[in-house]
Amino acid sequence: MAGPLAGLRVIDLTSVLMGPFTTQVLGDLGADVIKIESPQGDTVRHIGTARNPAMGPCFLHVNRSKRSVVLDLKLKQDRQAILELAKTADIFMSNVRPAAMARLQLGYEDVRAANPRIIYVSLVGYGQDGPYAQRAAYDDMIQAVCAVPSLVAQAGDGVPRYVPLAMVDRIVGQAAATATLAAVIHRDKTGRGQRVDIPMFETMVPYVMGEHMMGLTFDPPLGPPGYPRLLASTRQAYPTRDGFVCALVYTDKHWQSFFELMGQPDRCSTDPRLASIGNRTTHINDLYAEVSAFLLEHSTAYWLEALKAADIPVMPLHTLESLLEDPHLHAVNYFEMVDHPTEGRVRQMPPLGRWSDSVPDSLRPAPTLGQHTDEVLAEIGRGRGSSCPIIEEK
C-alpha cells in the first residue's frame, strides 16, 4: 500500500458502517487494515443487490483497502491470535461494547499488556460514564437523541423524520479517524499508547448545537434556540416553471444582485428587512418566499444561467441517478470504473483529498470473507500447519 499512512497497521474489529468507514479512511491513506470478521461475516455484506453472496454494495463501499481474516471470538485460540496480531499493530479498533470486550479478554488492559504502545480505539454509542452507556446505538437512535428529526419537523411538515442518510455513522467515523491519528502522533512523540473512546452521541451534539444553540448560549438566555435561516420552511429547492433549482441568496451583494435581476434595484435600500444579515435572518422565511415566487416565472435552464451571471450561488438539483452523470465529477474522474477480482466491473469513489507527494494509490479491493486469513496468520506464525502452539479452549 502507498500513501501517507504506509507502515501503519490497524487491527479492525468493527462492523456495519461507522467503524468500517473509519478504517477504510485509514486504509485508503495507506494503512494496513486487518479486518477481523466472524465466520458469518460483517452484517453489511448481505445488504443490497449483489453479484455474489456476502459481497453487497454497501460492504464494497466501506471495506476497500483491507485484508479480511475470519476468527471466532468465542474461541480462546482465536482471541489469542488477535492479541498476537495486536503485538504487530499500531491501532486496535472496535465497536463492540467495552464491557463485552473485557469479558472476551480483549479489553484495553488485555491488549495493552500485549503491546504497551497500542492505540486502542473504542467506538461507542455514548460516553461510558453516563446513564446511556450500555444502550444500543444506531444512526437513527443518535439522530433522534440529538434532535435531528425534531429540526426536520420544525422546518417541514411537522413530521419528525430521520435524514435519509447514515450521516451519524459517517460523521462520527471521520471524527474517529481524526482522533485516532492524533493519538498516533502523540504516541510517536512520547512513546505512550492510550485508549481513545469516541462516543457517537457526544460527537454529534456540537454538529447540531453549534448553529442551533443561539440564545441559549448565554446565561441567562438571550433568546430561544434555533437558527432561523436553517429552520425556514421556505429554505428548499425552488420550483421553477419546469422543475427545480437550488440557489442561495445570502450576502449583501447577493440580495442586491437578486433584486436588480428582479427589476427592483432600490429594494435593498428601501426595505429594512434587507438592511443587514441580522435583519434578513429574522425575516428569512418571508424573504425566501419572495425568492420562490420569482423563480416560478422562468425555466430551470434560465435561472441556472441568470443567477450564475449575477454571481449568486446556484446549482442544479440532482437525483441519485443524475449525480452519477454530473459534469464536474466526470471531469475529475470521480466515479472510476474498476475491475474487482470477484465482482467484475464496479463503480468506485476515490480516497480522501488530492496529494502532491504521498499519493494514495493501488487501493486494495474489498475482500471476500476470510480471503486473507492464512496470509495474515502466517505473518505471526499461526498459518495452517504451523508449529506455533495453539491454546486450546477451556
PLY file of the C-alpha trace (Angstrom):
ply
format ascii 1.0
element vertex 394
property float x
property float y
property float z
element edge 393
property int vertex1
property int vertex2
end_header
0.00 0.00 0.00
1.15 3.53 -0.79
0.04 6.77 0.83
0.83 8.96 3.84
-0.10 6.22 6.35
2.03 3.49 4.78
3.65 1.43 7.55
0.76 1.90 10.00
-1.10 -1.29 10.93
-4.70 -1.42 12.16
-6.45 -4.39 13.78
-10.09 -3.74 12.88
-12.79 -5.44 14.95
-15.54 -3.13 13.71
-18.63 -4.00 11.71
-21.65 -2.47 9.95
-20.87 1.14 8.90
-19.27 3.64 11.30
-16.23 1.55 12.22
-15.63 0.14 8.73
-15.90 3.65 7.28
-13.31 4.84 9.81
-10.88 2.07 8.97
-11.44 2.45 5.22
-10.35 6.09 5.55
-7.14 4.86 7.20
-6.67 2.04 4.70
-7.22 4.29 1.70
-4.45 6.53 3.01
-2.02 3.62 3.14
-2.52 1.86 6.48
-2.51 -1.95 6.53
-6.02 -2.67 7.86
-6.67 -6.23 9.02
-10.42 -6.70 9.25
-11.37 -9.38 11.77
-14.70 -11.00 10.87
-16.81 -13.71 12.43
-17.42 -16.89 10.41
-20.74 -15.32 9.32
-19.03 -12.14 8.17
-19.90 -8.48 8.62
-23.69 -7.97 8.55
-23.35 -5.33 5.82
-22.01 -7.97 3.42
-25.60 -9.10 3.00
-27.30 -5.73 2.28
-28.30 -4.81 -1.26
-28.29 -6.49 -4.66
-25.05 -8.37 -5.24
-23.38 -10.48 -7.92
-22.05 -12.92 -5.34
-23.15 -13.83 -1.80
-21.70 -11.73 1.03
-20.40 -9.06 -1.36
-23.19 -6.49 -1.26
-22.71 -2.91 -2.48
-22.85 -1.34 0.98
-19.98 -3.60 2.05
-17.93 -2.78 -1.04
-18.13 0.96 -0.36
-16.81 0.86 3.23
-14.39 -2.07 3.21
-11.92 -1.27 0.47
-8.19 -1.24 1.34
-8.45 -4.04 3.91
-7.49 -7.66 4.42
-10.21 -9.98 5.75
-9.38 -12.54 8.43
-12.01 -14.87 9.86
-11.63 -15.55 13.58
-14.25 -16.67 16.07
-14.16 -14.55 19.23
-15.91 -17.36 21.10
-12.76 -19.46 20.77
-9.87 -18.80 23.11
-7.30 -19.76 20.48
-8.73 -17.17 18.08
-8.77 -14.49 20.74
-5.15 -15.32 21.45
-4.39 -14.92 17.74
-5.92 -11.44 17.86
-3.66 -10.50 20.77
-0.66 -11.76 18.83
-1.73 -9.64 15.86
-2.06 -6.68 18.21
1.63 -7.03 19.07
2.41 -6.14 15.45
-0.07 -3.25 15.23
-0.26 0.47 15.90
-4.05 0.73 16.26
-6.66 -1.64 17.65
-10.22 -0.54 16.86
-13.54 -2.00 17.94
-17.20 -1.03 18.07
-18.08 -3.86 20.45
-19.22 -2.55 23.83
-16.25 -2.19 26.19
-17.81 -4.47 28.82
-18.19 -7.24 26.22
-14.61 -6.74 25.04
-13.42 -7.07 28.64
-15.35 -10.34 29.03
-13.65 -11.61 25.88
-10.29 -10.66 27.40
-9.77 -8.20 24.55
-10.30 -5.04 26.59
-7.81 -2.22 26.73
-5.81 -3.68 29.60
-5.55 -7.04 27.82
-4.39 -5.51 24.56
-2.06 -3.06 26.27
-0.40 -5.98 28.07
0.39 -7.43 24.64
1.50 -4.08 23.18
2.00 -1.08 25.50
2.31 1.29 22.52
-1.07 0.36 21.07
-3.70 2.99 20.31
-6.89 1.29 21.46
-9.90 2.98 19.87
-13.35 2.15 21.19
-16.27 3.38 19.08
-19.27 3.56 21.40
-22.77 4.98 21.29
-22.50 7.02 24.45
-19.80 8.10 26.88
-19.14 5.28 29.31
-19.60 7.45 32.41
-23.24 8.32 31.71
-26.58 6.54 32.16
-26.84 5.70 28.43
-23.54 3.82 28.45
-24.99 0.37 27.85
-27.72 1.36 25.39
-27.64 0.14 21.81
-26.68 2.88 19.36
-27.67 3.06 15.72
-27.62 6.01 13.34
-31.39 6.54 13.72
-31.19 6.48 17.50
-28.38 9.05 17.61
-30.22 11.29 15.15
-33.23 11.09 17.45
-31.43 11.85 20.70
-29.57 14.73 19.01
-32.90 16.31 17.95
-32.32 15.96 14.20
-35.84 14.65 13.41
-37.30 17.47 15.52
-35.42 20.01 13.39
-36.69 18.32 10.22
-40.23 18.53 11.58
-39.86 22.18 12.58
-38.56 23.14 9.14
-41.01 20.93 7.25
-44.46 19.45 7.64
-44.31 18.70 11.36
-43.34 15.04 10.96
-40.07 14.21 12.80
-38.34 12.21 10.07
-34.80 10.88 10.08
-32.42 12.29 7.49
-32.27 9.60 4.74
-28.54 9.13 5.14
-26.46 7.19 7.64
-24.94 10.58 8.35
-24.09 9.96 12.01
-22.04 6.88 11.17
-20.00 8.76 8.59
-19.59 12.00 10.54
-18.51 10.16 13.68
-16.37 7.80 11.59
-14.46 10.71 10.11
-14.07 12.21 13.61
-12.80 8.86 14.85
-10.18 8.73 12.10
-9.01 12.22 13.08
-8.81 11.36 16.79
-7.02 8.09 16.04
-4.31 9.80 14.01
-3.91 12.46 16.73
-3.28 9.64 19.22
-0.71 8.12 16.86
1.12 11.45 16.64
1.08 11.69 20.46
2.43 8.12 20.71
5.20 8.92 18.25
6.19 11.98 20.31
6.00 10.39 23.75
6.25 6.64 23.20
2.97 6.16 25.08
-0.06 4.39 23.71
-3.52 5.07 25.09
-7.21 4.26 24.94
-9.43 6.62 22.97
-13.22 6.42 23.29
-15.29 8.00 20.52
-18.96 8.30 21.59
-21.46 8.86 18.80
-23.87 10.95 20.89
-21.34 13.40 22.30
-19.57 13.69 18.94
-22.80 14.64 17.16
-24.14 17.18 19.67
-21.80 20.01 18.51
-22.85 19.38 14.90
-26.42 20.17 15.93
-26.00 22.74 18.68
-23.17 24.70 17.06
-25.76 26.53 14.95
-28.92 25.94 16.93
-27.79 26.84 20.47
-28.26 30.52 19.55
-29.66 32.49 22.53
-29.26 29.56 24.92
-25.51 30.05 24.57
-25.77 32.72 27.24
-26.70 32.57 30.91
-29.31 33.87 31.35
-30.55 33.08 27.83
-30.70 35.95 25.38
-33.26 34.25 23.18
-34.64 30.90 22.03
-32.65 28.13 20.36
-32.76 27.51 16.62
-31.05 29.20 13.67
-33.95 30.79 11.75
-32.40 30.53 8.28
-31.76 26.80 8.61
-35.25 26.23 10.00
-37.12 28.33 7.42
-39.83 26.25 5.77
-39.07 28.08 2.53
-35.39 27.04 2.60
-35.70 24.42 -0.10
-35.06 23.65 -3.72
-37.08 26.33 -5.50
-39.69 25.23 -8.06
-39.30 26.77 -11.49
-41.61 26.72 -14.49
-40.38 23.25 -15.45
-38.51 21.78 -12.49
-36.35 22.91 -9.58
-33.25 24.98 -8.98
-31.10 25.37 -5.87
-29.96 28.92 -5.13
-28.61 30.68 -2.06
-29.21 34.41 -1.76
-27.15 35.15 1.37
-24.73 38.11 1.39
-25.48 41.81 0.94
-24.18 41.56 -2.62
-26.31 38.52 -3.39
-29.51 40.27 -2.32
-28.64 43.44 -4.21
-27.90 41.43 -7.36
-31.03 39.37 -6.95
-33.37 42.35 -6.74
-31.60 44.04 -9.63
-32.34 40.88 -11.61
-35.97 41.15 -10.49
-36.18 44.76 -11.70
-36.13 46.25 -8.17
-32.64 47.84 -7.89
-33.63 50.07 -4.94
-35.20 47.32 -2.87
-32.25 46.74 -0.53
-32.09 50.44 0.40
-35.83 50.81 0.98
-36.77 47.54 2.73
-35.48 47.49 6.34
-35.71 43.70 6.39
-32.77 43.66 3.96
-30.60 46.18 5.78
-28.31 43.62 7.47
-27.73 39.89 7.76
-29.31 40.04 11.23
-32.50 41.62 9.88
-32.60 39.21 6.98
-32.21 36.26 9.31
-35.15 37.45 11.41
-37.40 37.71 8.32
-35.82 34.97 6.24
-38.94 32.86 5.81
-40.83 35.71 4.11
-37.81 36.72 2.03
-37.24 33.19 0.79
-40.94 33.01 -0.08
-40.41 36.02 -2.36
-37.43 34.34 -3.99
-39.55 31.25 -4.57
-42.35 33.29 -6.19
-39.92 35.00 -8.57
-38.25 31.75 -9.62
-41.57 30.25 -10.73
-41.60 32.75 -13.60
-38.90 31.08 -15.74
-37.39 27.69 -16.54
-34.65 25.91 -14.64
-32.19 26.45 -17.51
-32.93 30.18 -17.50
-32.26 30.53 -13.77
-29.10 28.45 -13.85
-27.65 30.90 -16.34
-29.16 34.14 -14.98
-28.20 33.54 -11.34
-24.72 32.39 -12.32
-24.26 35.57 -14.36
-25.38 37.60 -11.34
-22.77 35.80 -9.18
-25.47 34.27 -6.98
-24.69 30.68 -5.89
-26.84 28.30 -7.90
-26.70 24.58 -8.69
-28.96 22.01 -10.29
-30.99 19.67 -8.14
-29.59 16.20 -8.73
-31.19 12.82 -8.27
-29.09 9.81 -7.31
-29.03 8.83 -10.97
-28.14 12.27 -12.35
-25.40 12.71 -9.73
-23.52 9.90 -11.45
-23.56 11.97 -14.65
-22.50 15.28 -13.09
-20.06 17.02 -15.49
-17.70 18.15 -12.72
-17.43 14.66 -11.25
-16.93 13.31 -14.74
-14.13 15.81 -15.39
-12.25 14.82 -12.22
-12.88 11.11 -12.90
-14.63 10.76 -9.55
-16.70 7.64 -10.18
-13.99 5.37 -11.52
-14.89 2.03 -13.05
-12.52 -0.68 -11.80
-12.26 -4.44 -12.15
-12.88 -6.22 -8.86
-11.29 -9.69 -8.73
-14.58 -11.42 -7.88
-17.31 -8.84 -8.52
-16.39 -7.72 -12.03
-16.77 -4.09 -13.08
-17.73 -1.87 -10.15
-18.01 1.86 -9.66
-15.53 3.16 -7.08
-15.16 6.51 -5.34
-11.68 7.88 -4.60
-9.91 8.24 -1.23
-9.84 11.47 0.73
-8.24 14.54 -0.84
-5.62 15.21 -3.50
-1.95 14.76 -2.62
1.08 16.32 -4.28
3.54 13.82 -2.82
2.34 10.84 -0.76
-0.40 9.92 -3.21
-2.75 7.13 -2.04
-2.96 4.69 -4.90
-3.17 0.99 -5.67
-6.28 0.69 -3.50
-6.91 -2.85 -2.30
-10.36 -4.09 -3.44
-12.92 -5.00 -0.77
-12.07 -8.56 0.31
-14.13 -11.70 0.19
-14.90 -13.21 3.58
-11.70 -14.61 5.10
-9.71 -14.01 1.92
-6.52 -13.18 3.82
-6.86 -15.45 6.87
-3.98 -17.77 6.01
-1.81 -14.91 4.75
-2.18 -12.80 7.89
-1.94 -15.65 10.39
1.21 -16.87 8.67
2.75 -13.48 9.45
2.51 -14.32 13.16
3.45 -17.97 12.75
-0.09 -19.29 13.01
-0.71 -20.42 9.46
-2.18 -23.83 8.83
0.41 -26.47 9.51
2.42 -24.08 11.67
4.30 -25.45 14.64
3.24 -22.42 16.66
1.33 -23.73 19.69
-2.42 -23.11 19.79
-4.06 -22.57 23.16
-7.00 -24.95 23.48
-10.43 -23.77 24.51
-11.27 -24.27 28.17
0 1
1 2
2 3
3 4
4 5
5 6
6 7
7 8
8 9
9 10
10 11
11 12
12 13
13 14
14 15
15 16
16 17
17 18
18 19
19 20
20 21
21 22
22 23
23 24
24 25
25 26
26 27
27 28
28 29
29 30
30 31
31 32
32 33
33 34
34 35
35 36
36 37
37 38
38 39
39 40
40 41
41 42
42 43
43 44
44 45
45 46
46 47
47 48
48 49
49 50
50 51
51 52
52 53
53 54
54 55
55 56
56 57
57 58
58 59
59 60
60 61
61 62
62 63
63 64
64 65
65 66
66 67
67 68
68 69
69 70
70 71
71 72
72 73
73 74
74 75
75 76
76 77
77 78
78 79
79 80
80 81
81 82
82 83
83 84
84 85
85 86
86 87
87 88
88 89
89 90
90 91
91 92
92 93
93 94
94 95
95 96
96 97
97 98
98 99
99 100
100 101
101 102
102 103
103 104
104 105
105 106
106 107
107 108
108 109
109 110
110 111
111 112
112 113
113 114
114 115
115 116
116 117
117 118
118 119
119 120
120 121
121 122
122 123
123 124
124 125
125 126
126 127
127 128
128 129
129 130
130 131
131 132
132 133
133 134
134 135
135 136
136 137
137 138
138 139
139 140
140 141
141 142
142 143
143 144
144 145
145 146
146 147
147 148
148 149
149 150
150 151
151 152
152 153
153 154
154 155
155 156
156 157
157 158
158 159
159 160
160 161
161 162
162 163
163 164
164 165
165 166
166 167
167 168
168 169
169 170
170 171
171 172
172 173
173 174
174 175
175 176
176 177
177 178
178 179
179 180
180 181
181 182
182 183
183 184
184 185
185 186
186 187
187 188
188 189
189 190
190 191
191 192
192 193
193 194
194 195
195 196
196 197
197 198
198 199
199 200
200 201
201 202
202 203
203 204
204 205
205 206
206 207
207 208
208 209
209 210
210 211
211 212
212 213
213 214
214 215
215 216
216 217
217 218
218 219
219 220
220 221
221 222
222 223
223 224
224 225
225 226
226 227
227 228
228 229
229 230
230 231
231 232
232 233
233 234
234 235
235 236
236 237
237 238
238 239
239 240
240 241
241 242
242 243
243 244
244 245
245 246
246 247
247 248
248 249
249 250
250 251
251 252
252 253
253 254
254 255
255 256
256 257
257 258
258 259
259 260
260 261
261 262
262 263
263 264
264 265
265 266
266 267
267 268
268 269
269 270
270 271
271 272
272 273
273 274
274 275
275 276
276 277
277 278
278 279
279 280
280 281
281 282
282 283
283 284
284 285
285 286
286 287
287 288
288 289
289 290
290 291
291 292
292 293
293 294
294 295
295 296
296 297
297 298
298 299
299 300
300 301
301 302
302 303
303 304
304 305
305 306
306 307
307 308
308 309
309 310
310 311
311 312
312 313
313 314
314 315
315 316
316 317
317 318
318 319
319 320
320 321
321 322
322 323
323 324
324 325
325 326
326 327
327 328
328 329
329 330
330 331
331 332
332 333
333 334
334 335
335 336
336 337
337 338
338 339
339 340
340 341
341 342
342 343
343 344
344 345
345 346
346 347
347 348
348 349
349 350
350 351
351 352
352 353
353 354
354 355
355 356
356 357
357 358
358 359
359 360
360 361
361 362
362 363
363 364
364 365
365 366
366 367
367 368
368 369
369 370
370 371
371 372
372 373
373 374
374 375
375 376
376 377
377 378
378 379
379 380
380 381
381 382
382 383
383 384
384 385
385 386
386 387
387 388
388 389
389 390
390 391
391 392
392 393
